[in-house]
Amino acid sequence: IGLILLCTTTISSLQCNHLPLQQRKVIENSLQLLDKMGKKFPQQCLREKMSFRFPEQVLKPTQKETVKVAIEEIFQHIFYIFSKNLTLAAWNGTAIEQFQNGLYQQIEQLEACVIKKQTHYFQSKEVNRLKLKKYFQKIDCFLKDKQHNLCSWEISRAEMRRCLQLIDKVVRKL
């Protein structure tokens, strides 16, 4: 039993060591799937554009663990948004499913690698969590206010693309 636990811990830590590389691949794949989901941004949606203002400071902490926690939180929110009321989006169902599966797998991987202990960055983590929650609530409210219509989904898809690109930039620096 001890040998099995040792091997499992070793394999898990090896996976965590390669996490930035895995994240880059998942993000690259997710961006491609976002493109596959729908067509070009509809012209009629341009006048409905909205600025959600992603809280970029949550991805700038000096501690890698804090950044990983923020990325996990972002993936969870994106997964949540793309898990409901997609019927009016008229997107490619296979691409949506692959996008959701990729996010879910990455969330699982991050949860396994991120230190869950209450440490010196706990307060910073909570502040970041609140900022992210507020940001994603704006997107969720926007979708609800627009009754999950095509334009609201296209605007949200464009925002998620921007969000993933910001994460990619940070992950490349880790």
C-alpha positions as MATLAB code, in Angstrom:
seq = 'IGLILLCTTTISSLQCNHLPLQQRKVIENSLQLLDKMGKKFPQQCLREKMSFRFPEQVLKPTQKETVKVAIEEIFQHIFYIFSKNLTLAAWNGTAIEQFQNGLYQQIEQLEACVIKKQTHYFQSKEVNRLKLKKYFQKIDCFLKDKQHNLCSWEISRAEMRRCLQLIDKVVRKL';
ca = [
       0.000    0.000    0.000;
       2.851    2.366    0.850;
       4.469    1.715   -2.517;
       1.203    2.484   -4.323;
       0.805    5.740   -2.393;
       4.404    6.689   -3.151;
       3.940    5.984   -6.876;
       0.643    7.896   -6.965;
       2.216   10.886   -5.218;
       5.216   10.806   -7.559;
       3.016   10.626  -10.673;
       0.785   13.394   -9.322;
       3.763   15.657   -8.590;
       5.197   14.992  -12.065;
       1.860   16.035  -13.573;
       1.921   19.192  -11.449;
       5.457   19.994  -12.631;
       4.188   19.947  -16.212;
       1.030   21.916  -15.397;
       2.029   25.146  -17.211;
       2.704   23.186  -20.407;
      -0.602   21.327  -20.044;
      -2.433   24.600  -19.429;
      -0.930   26.155  -22.541;
      -2.147   23.200  -24.604;
      -5.617   23.304  -23.026;
      -5.887   27.056  -23.567;
      -4.730   26.763  -27.174;
      -7.264   23.985  -27.755;
     -10.004   25.966  -25.960;
      -9.364   29.006  -28.146;
      -9.622   26.842  -31.255;
     -12.865   25.325  -29.974;
     -14.298   28.778  -29.225;
     -13.611   29.617  -32.866;
     -15.197   26.352  -34.035;
     -18.326   26.876  -31.932;
     -19.664   29.694  -34.029;
     -18.957   31.666  -37.104;
     -17.538   35.173  -37.346;
     -18.842   37.744  -34.902;
     -22.261   38.874  -36.281;
     -22.310   42.489  -37.460;
     -25.710   43.109  -35.841;
     -24.144   42.393  -32.442;
     -21.533   45.165  -32.692;
     -23.877   47.811  -31.300;
     -24.539   45.643  -28.229;
     -20.851   45.360  -27.279;
     -20.209   45.538  -23.562;
     -17.071   46.045  -21.534;
     -16.875   43.595  -18.653;
     -13.395   44.688  -17.496;
     -11.530   41.546  -16.564;
      -9.709   42.062  -13.227;
      -6.208   41.511  -14.631;
      -4.586   42.111  -11.231;
      -5.762   38.628  -10.131;
      -3.246   37.147  -12.571;
      -0.330   39.322  -11.432;
       0.536   38.042   -7.954;
       4.146   37.092   -7.362;
       3.311   33.657   -5.961;
       2.661   30.888   -8.495;
       0.166   29.164   -6.219;
      -2.004   32.290   -6.070;
      -1.997   32.501   -9.864;
      -2.913   28.806  -10.128;
      -5.817   29.319   -7.720;
      -7.021   32.275   -9.803;
      -6.774   30.272  -13.035;
      -8.702   27.398  -11.463;
     -11.388   29.855  -10.367;
     -11.581   31.384  -13.860;
     -11.935   27.968  -15.488;
     -14.727   27.086  -13.050;
     -16.619   30.268  -13.907;
     -16.173   29.772  -17.652;
     -17.358   26.175  -17.308;
     -20.421   27.369  -15.387;
     -21.315   30.008  -17.975;
     -20.925   27.606  -20.878;
     -23.001   24.919  -19.162;
     -26.408   26.545  -19.393;
     -28.944   28.073  -21.792;
     -26.887   27.570  -24.939;
     -29.886   26.810  -27.136;
     -30.114   30.301  -28.668;
     -26.394   30.414  -29.388;
     -26.805   28.006  -32.339;
     -23.212   26.833  -31.996;
     -21.508   23.597  -32.945;
     -22.569   21.151  -30.210;
     -19.496   18.948  -30.566;
     -17.161   21.927  -30.145;
     -19.101   23.088  -27.066;
     -18.882   19.630  -25.514;
     -15.150   19.355  -26.219;
     -14.641   22.865  -24.800;
     -16.513   21.927  -21.605;
     -14.625   18.632  -21.268;
     -11.254   20.362  -21.673;
     -12.141   22.938  -19.030;
     -13.403   20.270  -16.653;
     -10.239   18.205  -17.007;
      -8.090   21.256  -16.399;
     -10.112   22.192  -13.310;
      -9.582   18.670  -11.961;
      -5.846   18.879  -12.671;
      -5.528   22.283  -11.016;
      -7.472   21.136   -7.954;
      -5.067   18.230   -7.566;
      -2.002   20.474   -7.856;
      -2.993   23.637   -6.034;
      -2.109   23.757   -2.359;
      -5.379   23.818   -0.446;
      -3.811   24.765    2.897;
      -4.640   28.075    4.533;
      -1.346   29.895    3.997;
       0.037   33.399    3.955;
      -1.669   34.168    0.637;
      -5.148   33.234    1.888;
      -6.349   36.833    2.117;
      -5.042   37.685   -1.343;
      -6.739   34.558   -2.701;
     -10.103   35.602   -1.224;
      -9.842   39.132   -2.610;
      -9.074   37.691   -6.035;
     -11.952   35.247   -5.742;
     -14.365   38.105   -5.032;
     -13.065   40.147   -7.976;
     -13.472   37.183  -10.311;
     -16.933   36.408   -8.963;
     -18.027   39.995   -9.621;
     -16.590   39.910  -13.160;
     -18.317   36.660  -14.073;
     -21.575   37.780  -12.432;
     -21.595   40.739  -14.839;
     -21.346   38.330  -17.750;
     -24.021   36.050  -16.306;
     -26.368   39.004  -15.666;
     -25.721   40.303  -19.178;
     -26.726   36.921  -20.618;
     -29.860   36.820  -18.438;
     -30.807   40.429  -19.261;
     -30.518   39.632  -22.963;
     -32.431   36.372  -22.397;
     -29.449   34.361  -23.626;
     -29.951   35.576  -27.180;
     -27.457   35.028  -29.995;
     -25.714   38.394  -29.602;
     -25.292   38.032  -25.837;
     -23.673   34.631  -26.384;
     -21.416   35.945  -29.139;
     -20.307   38.838  -26.942;
     -19.698   36.421  -24.062;
     -17.771   34.068  -26.349;
     -15.552   36.975  -27.448;
     -14.994   37.918  -23.794;
     -14.052   34.332  -22.870;
     -11.564   34.343  -25.764;
      -9.969   37.498  -24.326;
      -9.940   35.958  -20.847;
      -8.218   32.783  -22.065;
      -5.657   34.846  -23.974;
      -4.797   36.722  -20.763;
      -4.371   33.416  -18.910;
      -2.171   32.114  -21.726;
       0.077   35.144  -21.435;
       0.469   34.566  -17.692;
       1.010   30.804  -17.999;
       3.825   31.376  -20.484;
       5.620   33.423  -17.798;
       5.228   30.763  -15.054;
];
